[in-house]
Amino acid sequence: MSARCRKCTADVPADHPVDAFERIRLADDPADPNCGHFYVESIYVLQCPACQHRQEYPHRATPYATLRQAQKEVDGPELGKG
């Protein structure tokens, strides 16, 4: 699995991210069957081996019906630590 660098168009291997994070996004595209729901997106940050440019690569998106459910999913691992 690989992506293209948006700066120099070289192949960037997506299986070796330099960072990763999650964010919540509202599905506001009417063509999306989950329109009106909230996605918890897992994002990989990839670094181009040719030009060192860093870019986001969407890895996975899981829909939730409410913002509260999505926020609970994102905060779950933090709240479980103790």
C-alpha atoms as an extended CHARMM CRD file, in Angstrom:
* protein
*
        82  EXT
         1         1  MET       CA              0.0000000000        0.0000000000        0.0000000000  PROA      1               0.0000000000
         2         2  SER       CA              1.4290000000        3.3840000000       -0.9780000000  PROA      2               0.0000000000
         3         3  ALA       CA              0.4330000000        6.9670000000       -1.6340000000  PROA      3               0.0000000000
         4         4  ARG       CA              1.7730000000        9.7400000000       -3.8300000000  PROA      4               0.0000000000
         5         5  CYS       CA              3.6060000000       12.7590000000       -2.4530000000  PROA      5               0.0000000000
         6         6  ARG       CA              1.5660000000       15.8860000000       -3.1290000000  PROA      6               0.0000000000
         7         7  LYS       CA              4.7390000000       17.9200000000       -3.5430000000  PROA      7               0.0000000000
         8         8  CYS       CA              7.0400000000       15.8400000000       -5.7750000000  PROA      8               0.0000000000
         9         9  THR       CA              4.6750000000       12.9570000000       -6.7640000000  PROA      9               0.0000000000
        10        10  ALA       CA              7.0830000000       10.2400000000       -5.5850000000  PROA      10              0.0000000000
        11        11  ASP       CA              5.6760000000        7.0240000000       -4.0900000000  PROA      11              0.0000000000
        12        12  VAL       CA              5.3400000000        7.2000000000       -0.3100000000  PROA      12              0.0000000000
        13        13  PRO       CA              4.9910000000        3.8950000000        1.5750000000  PROA      13              0.0000000000
        14        14  ALA       CA              1.8260000000        4.0760000000        3.7080000000  PROA      14              0.0000000000
        15        15  ASP       CA              2.8540000000        1.1280000000        5.8860000000  PROA      15              0.0000000000
        16        16  HSD       CA              5.5180000000        3.1630000000        7.7460000000  PROA      16              0.0000000000
        17        17  PRO       CA              3.8470000000        6.3020000000        9.1550000000  PROA      17              0.0000000000
        18        18  VAL       CA              5.9920000000        8.7830000000       11.0970000000  PROA      18              0.0000000000
        19        19  ASP       CA              3.0040000000        9.7690000000       13.2580000000  PROA      19              0.0000000000
        20        20  ALA       CA             -0.6810000000        8.9900000000       13.7090000000  PROA      20              0.0000000000
        21        21  PHE       CA             -3.6840000000       10.6520000000       15.3100000000  PROA      21              0.0000000000
        22        22  GLU       CA             -7.4820000000       10.5440000000       15.4450000000  PROA      22              0.0000000000
        23        23  ARG       CA             -9.9390000000       13.3230000000       14.7430000000  PROA      23              0.0000000000
        24        24  ILE       CA            -13.6870000000       13.7730000000       14.5410000000  PROA      24              0.0000000000
        25        25  ARG       CA            -15.2710000000       14.9850000000       11.3160000000  PROA      25              0.0000000000
        26        26  LEU       CA            -18.9060000000       15.7210000000       10.4830000000  PROA      26              0.0000000000
        27        27  ALA       CA            -20.1230000000       13.8890000000        7.3830000000  PROA      27              0.0000000000
        28        28  ASP       CA            -21.7280000000       16.7870000000        5.5020000000  PROA      28              0.0000000000
        29        29  ASP       CA            -21.6930000000       15.4540000000        1.9390000000  PROA      29              0.0000000000
        30        30  PRO       CA            -25.2910000000       14.6640000000        0.8590000000  PROA      30              0.0000000000
        31        31  ALA       CA            -23.9490000000       11.7930000000       -1.2920000000  PROA      31              0.0000000000
        32        32  ASP       CA            -22.4540000000       10.1200000000        1.8000000000  PROA      32              0.0000000000
        33        33  PRO       CA            -24.8530000000        7.4910000000        3.2170000000  PROA      33              0.0000000000
        34        34  ASN       CA            -23.7410000000        8.5840000000        6.7080000000  PROA      34              0.0000000000
        35        35  CYS       CA            -24.4810000000       12.2760000000        6.0770000000  PROA      35              0.0000000000
        36        36  GLY       CA            -25.2020000000       13.9780000000        9.4000000000  PROA      36              0.0000000000
        37        37  HSD       CA            -23.1700000000       11.4520000000       11.3830000000  PROA      37              0.0000000000
        38        38  PHE       CA            -19.7270000000       11.9770000000       12.8540000000  PROA      38              0.0000000000
        39        39  TYR       CA            -16.6670000000       10.0810000000       11.6610000000  PROA      39              0.0000000000
        40        40  VAL       CA            -13.7800000000        9.1650000000       13.9140000000  PROA      40              0.0000000000
        41        41  GLU       CA            -10.9000000000        9.2160000000       11.4350000000  PROA      41              0.0000000000
        42        42  SER       CA             -7.5740000000        7.5110000000       12.0000000000  PROA      42              0.0000000000
        43        43  ILE       CA             -4.9400000000        9.5400000000       10.1820000000  PROA      43              0.0000000000
        44        44  TYR       CA             -1.3890000000        8.4920000000        9.3620000000  PROA      44              0.0000000000
        45        45  VAL       CA              1.2730000000       11.1310000000        8.8020000000  PROA      45              0.0000000000
        46        46  LEU       CA              3.5790000000       10.0010000000        6.0120000000  PROA      46              0.0000000000
        47        47  GLN       CA              6.9550000000       11.4250000000        5.0910000000  PROA      47              0.0000000000
        48        48  CYS       CA              8.1450000000       11.3570000000        1.4900000000  PROA      48              0.0000000000
        49        49  PRO       CA             11.5340000000        9.6230000000        1.2090000000  PROA      49              0.0000000000
        50        50  ALA       CA             12.4790000000       11.8370000000       -1.7660000000  PROA      50              0.0000000000
        51        51  CYS       CA             11.6680000000       15.3720000000       -0.5660000000  PROA      51              0.0000000000
        52        52  GLN       CA             10.8640000000       14.8630000000        3.1690000000  PROA      52              0.0000000000
        53        53  HSD       CA              7.4000000000       16.4490000000        2.7260000000  PROA      53              0.0000000000
        54        54  ARG       CA              4.9050000000       15.3280000000        5.3740000000  PROA      54              0.0000000000
        55        55  GLN       CA              1.2540000000       14.7710000000        4.5400000000  PROA      55              0.0000000000
        56        56  GLU       CA             -1.8500000000       13.2480000000        6.0650000000  PROA      56              0.0000000000
        57        57  TYR       CA             -3.1070000000        9.8920000000        4.8130000000  PROA      57              0.0000000000
        58        58  PRO       CA             -6.5970000000        8.7770000000        5.9170000000  PROA      58              0.0000000000
        59        59  HSD       CA             -6.2950000000        5.2340000000        7.2340000000  PROA      59              0.0000000000
        60        60  ARG       CA             -9.7810000000        4.4590000000        8.5450000000  PROA      60              0.0000000000
        61        61  ALA       CA            -13.0770000000        6.2550000000        9.2370000000  PROA      61              0.0000000000
        62        62  THR       CA            -15.7710000000        4.8850000000       11.5380000000  PROA      62              0.0000000000
        63        63  PRO       CA            -19.2070000000        6.6010000000       11.6170000000  PROA      63              0.0000000000
        64        64  TYR       CA            -21.0740000000        7.4220000000       14.8410000000  PROA      64              0.0000000000
        65        65  ALA       CA            -24.6160000000        8.7680000000       15.0810000000  PROA      65              0.0000000000
        66        66  THR       CA            -23.8260000000       11.4680000000       17.6670000000  PROA      66              0.0000000000
        67        67  LEU       CA            -20.9120000000       13.7000000000       18.5610000000  PROA      67              0.0000000000
        68        68  ARG       CA            -21.0210000000       12.3220000000       22.1120000000  PROA      68              0.0000000000
        69        69  GLN       CA            -20.4960000000        8.7480000000       20.8670000000  PROA      69              0.0000000000
        70        70  ALA       CA            -17.6120000000        9.8370000000       18.6340000000  PROA      70              0.0000000000
        71        71  GLN       CA            -15.9780000000       11.8400000000       21.4340000000  PROA      71              0.0000000000
        72        72  LYS       CA            -16.3590000000        8.8810000000       23.8040000000  PROA      72              0.0000000000
        73        73  GLU       CA            -14.5610000000        6.6590000000       21.2760000000  PROA      73              0.0000000000
        74        74  VAL       CA            -11.6840000000        9.1280000000       20.8930000000  PROA      74              0.0000000000
        75        75  ASP       CA            -11.3660000000        9.7570000000       24.6440000000  PROA      75              0.0000000000
        76        76  GLY       CA            -11.8280000000        6.0730000000       25.6400000000  PROA      76              0.0000000000
        77        77  PRO       CA             -8.1580000000        5.0380000000       25.6840000000  PROA      77              0.0000000000
        78        78  GLU       CA             -7.2050000000        8.1510000000       27.6860000000  PROA      78              0.0000000000
        79        79  LEU       CA             -9.9500000000        7.6280000000       30.2560000000  PROA      79              0.0000000000
        80        80  GLY       CA             -9.0720000000        3.9480000000       30.6500000000  PROA      80              0.0000000000
        81        81  LYS       CA             -5.5340000000        4.7200000000       31.7900000000  PROA      81              0.0000000000
        82        82  GLY       CA             -5.0420000000        5.1360000000       35.4470000000  PROA      82              0.0000000000
